[in-house]
Amino acid sequence: MALAGRAAFTSLFSCRSAVIAMVHVQALPGTPQHCLPLERIVERACAEAELYQQCGVDGILVENMHDLPYMRGKVEPEIVASMTRVCSEIKQAVKDIPMGIQILAGANVESLAVAHACGAHFVRAEGFVFSHVADEGWMDSCAGELLRYRKAIGADAVFILTDIQKKHCSHAVTADLDVCEVAKAAQFFLSDGIILTGQATGSPANALEIAKVKSVVTIPIIVGSGVTEQNVEDYLGADAMIIGSHFKAQGAWYNSIERSRVTNFMQRINTLVGKQPPSVV
């Protein structure tokens, strides 16, 4: 997949600076904050996905963000089962836009399995190259295991988009490596796209860093945090941008989506990139 570079990515997202909106699934069974029946969790996730589609986003990314505190590098069977149910229902509800999956924290094999089972188009993977210290503890790199697993289950059509020097982590152990060197390593290890973030959820990524990385790799560059209506012009050089917090009330990821924030953002970016808005909202 990685050998095709940006050409393959544009076959999935045909527009420049694609907007990928976050569906933050409510706390799933077995996690400390779980309180809703699975049916209600599914309904809420589908409603969010449908709202995004109506507002004209280019894709969605479904994530178990409310499953705090996260497990390190794995999740239990009930999470895999629940995410498969949620994502399958979303796929039926919004058939016309690409869908991705991330299961926190660093449960990349599980994310890939769910994506393959429900027909999703991509996953967001943590810790692809170079180890680091995350909130959950020490995270080892996973590229070799993950790509072999993708081949073994016949999921070659699923893109693996990979964070480098990601948010909520300490990268002191690789402090001698420039972000461009890490990006080149990710490409060498067959990443399908590189995700760059700020220091935390909602924190803006470094626009100059994004331009530097884009100049040294041929795979897509995705902004993974901190994009807003006010700063989006800084990130138009990226192939895509993942947006969650800005679309929520008061810009907080744990709040409900505000339609006006989504529509205002999409109007802004459509004007900047010359894209036609959806005919029905």
C-alpha positions, 0 to 999 in steps of 0.5 A: 500500500505504501508504495503507491504513496499519495496517489492511493490516498487520493483515490480514497479522499479525492479532495485536497485537505480532506476533513476527517471528523471524529466520532468519539464512542461513548464508554464501552462495556467493561470500562470504568465509565460505562453507563449506557446500553450498547444499543444507545451507544450505537444510536448515538455514534450513528447519529454523530456520523450522519450529522457529519455526512450531512455537513459535508465532511470527507471522512470519519474516524471512530474511536473509543475515546471515552474508555478511560483509563486506556489499556496499553497496547491491547483491549479485551474481547468485549471492546473488540466486539462492541467496536465491531458492532458500532462501526458496522452500524455506522458503515450502514448509516453513512455508506458514501464517505470513508471510515477509519477506526482507532482503538486506544491505546495502541490496540492497533491489531484489534483496530485492524481486525475491526476495520477488516470485519466491518469494511472500514477504509483505514486505521490510525495506529500508534507506536508504528516506529520507535518506542516512547513513553505514553500515558499508559506506560512504555509503548514499543514499535509495532510495524513488523507485527502489524503489517504481517497481521494485515497480510495474514487476515487479507486486509491489504485494502485497509490503509494504516495511517501512523502517528509519529512523535504523537501527543500525550507522550514523552519522546525523550528516548528518541530526542536525538532524532529529528521529526523528519528522520522519524517520518522517513523511518515510518515510510521505510517501514511501509506506513500508508500515511503520517499523522502529526499532532500537537502535545495533547488532544486539541493542541495545534500541530506545528505547521512548519514541521508539517511542511518539513516532513512533507518535503522528505516523504512521498506518503500522505501527511495528516494533521492529527490535532488542534485544527480550528476554523481560525487556524485551518489556513495554516494546514492546507498543505496537508493531505488531510486533517483529523478534527474532533475537539473543534466540532464539539461544544466549547471546543472540548472533545468530551462534549456533544457535537455542535452542528454550527461549528461543523458547518462553519468550519466546512464553509471556511475550508470549502472556500479556501480549497474551492470545493463545492458544499453538499447540496443537502444539509 
